[in-house]
């Protein structure tokens, strides 16, 4: 059972930066894909970024490319989402999620962390 705990959200002005962390625990994450999603008020949850725990390609929502970076620290069992040049439309609850590399559905979710970008 993979457990995920997000942190690092907060209030930031437009143009600012935040780094979200997702601490993972449970079985080895070697064969998992770790992703970040977000849900704004009144909107559906949407994909933001993802990467394999062991490396490989990274994937981003078009609107965050060049502004957000997903990375991981093996020693800390933590995945990060570095967010820069933040915009008010980035305001949402951000969730960390994990799925087995051969499945499409993310089966493990964190509790979410609020990011609010003021204009």
Secondary structure by P-SEA (a helix, b strand, c coil): cbbbbbcbbbbbcccbbbbbbbbbbcccccccccccccccccccccccccccccccbbbbcccccccbbbbbbccccbbbbbbccccccccccccccccccccccccccccbbbbbbcc
